[in-house]
Amino acid sequence: MSRRILILCTGNSARSQMAEGLLRHDGAGRFKVESAGTKPSLVRPEAIEAMREVGIDISGHRSKSVDEFREERFDAVITVCDNAREVCPIFPATTTMVHHSFDDPALAEGNWEDRVAAFRRVRDEIRSYLREFAASFQATSPVDGEKSS
């Protein structure tokens, strides 16, 4: 049975989109993954490019509001930015809440290559974190982390 995971960020444009693609790909069917934002916008082309470079296609993703998932149950909700953690809606007590803040690559300045380089760095940090999360989440139930109240 797949574990249901929701990954939250503010705009659902970069970090949470990359995390969704990575966990879905690297989890090899062990997780049913969704991502959303507290203030959804558009999926950043730099995120699409950074993911394409590692063989993961997120070009069909769309930015979604967390409101779309209010009635759904998740085994874990992962917030990947401090703002999303602060305004995260309340989930049932059985939902494991996990937080890890990553730099926002959308704030990177410069030309295309400079910006994509920032997305690559954050993508790799997210991938490393999610590999640890996935191993822990599969090994224990629930993951050591915060519980929602």
C-alpha positions in Angstrom: 0.0 0.0 0.0 1.4 3.4 -1.0 1.8 6.0 1.7 0.1 9.4 0.9 2.4 12.4 1.1 1.6 16.1 0.6 4.5 18.5 0.1 3.7 22.2 0.8 5.4 25.4 0.0 4.2 28.9 -0.6 3.9 29.2 -4.4 4.0 25.5 -5.4 6.3 26.7 -8.1 9.7 25.3 -7.4 10.7 23.5 -4.2 7.5 21.6 -3.6 7.2 20.8 -7.3 10.7 19.4 -7.5 10.1 17.5 -4.2 6.9 15.9 -5.6 8.7 14.8 -8.8 11.7 13.5 -6.8 9.8 11.5 -4.2 7.4 10.1 -6.8 10.4 9.0 -9.0 12.8 7.8 -6.3 10.1 6.3 -4.1 9.3 3.8 -7.0 5.6 3.5 -6.2 5.9 3.4 -2.4 4.4 6.9 -2.1 1.4 8.6 -3.6 2.7 12.2 -3.7 1.0 15.5 -4.2 2.3 19.1 -3.8 0.5 22.3 -3.2 1.0 25.9 -2.1 -0.5 28.3 0.3 -0.4 30.9 -2.5 -0.1 28.9 -5.7 1.4 30.5 -8.8 3.1 28.9 -11.8 5.6 26.1 -12.1 9.0 27.7 -12.7 10.7 26.9 -16.0 14.0 26.6 -14.2 12.5 23.9 -12.0 11.3 22.0 -15.1 14.8 22.3 -16.5 16.6 21.2 -13.4 14.4 18.2 -13.1 14.7 17.3 -16.8 18.5 17.2 -16.3 18.0 14.2 -13.8 15.5 12.5 -16.1 12.3 13.6 -14.3 9.6 15.3 -16.3 7.5 17.8 -14.3 6.5 19.9 -17.4 2.9 18.6 -17.0 2.6 19.7 -13.3 0.4 22.6 -12.3 0.6 24.8 -9.3 -2.2 23.8 -6.8 -3.7 25.3 -3.7 -3.6 23.5 -0.5 -7.3 24.0 -0.3 -7.7 21.3 -3.0 -6.5 18.8 -0.4 -8.3 19.9 2.8 -10.7 16.9 2.8 -8.0 14.3 1.9 -6.1 12.2 4.4 -2.3 12.0 4.2 0.2 9.9 6.1 2.6 12.8 6.1 2.7 16.5 5.2 6.1 17.9 4.5 6.6 21.7 4.5 9.7 22.8 2.6 9.6 26.5 3.5 9.1 28.4 6.7 6.2 30.4 5.4 4.2 27.2 4.5 5.0 25.8 7.9 3.6 28.9 9.6 0.3 29.0 7.7 -0.1 25.2 7.2 -3.7 24.2 7.7 -4.5 21.7 10.5 -4.4 18.1 9.5 -5.8 15.1 11.5 -3.7 14.0 14.5 -2.8 10.8 12.6 -0.9 12.9 10.0 2.9 13.1 10.6 4.0 16.7 10.1 7.6 17.2 8.9 9.4 20.4 8.2 12.7 21.2 6.4 13.3 24.6 5.0 15.2 24.9 1.8 16.5 28.1 0.1 14.1 29.5 -2.4 15.8 29.1 -5.8 13.1 31.4 -7.4 15.0 34.3 -5.7 18.1 33.6 -7.7 19.2 36.5 -9.9 21.3 36.5 -13.0 21.0 34.9 -16.4 19.2 31.7 -17.2 22.3 29.5 -16.4 22.8 31.2 -13.0 19.2 30.7 -12.1 19.1 27.1 -13.2 22.3 26.5 -11.2 20.4 27.7 -8.0 17.6 25.3 -8.9 20.0 22.4 -9.4 21.6 23.0 -6.0 18.3 23.1 -4.2 17.0 20.1 -6.2 20.0 18.1 -5.0 19.5 19.2 -1.4 15.8 18.2 -1.5 16.7 14.8 -3.1 19.2 14.0 -0.3 16.7 15.0 2.3 13.8 13.0 0.8 15.9 9.9 0.5 16.5 10.0 4.2 12.8 10.8 4.8 11.7 7.9 2.6 14.0 5.4 4.4 12.9 6.6 7.8 9.2 6.7 6.9 9.3 3.2 5.5 11.2 1.9 8.5 9.0 3.4 11.2 5.4 4.3 11.5 5.1 7.2 12.0 8.3 9.1 11.1 10.0 10.7 14.0 8.7 14.3 13.7 6.1 16.6 14.8 2.5 15.5 15.1 -0.3 17.9 14.2 -2.8 18.7 16.9 
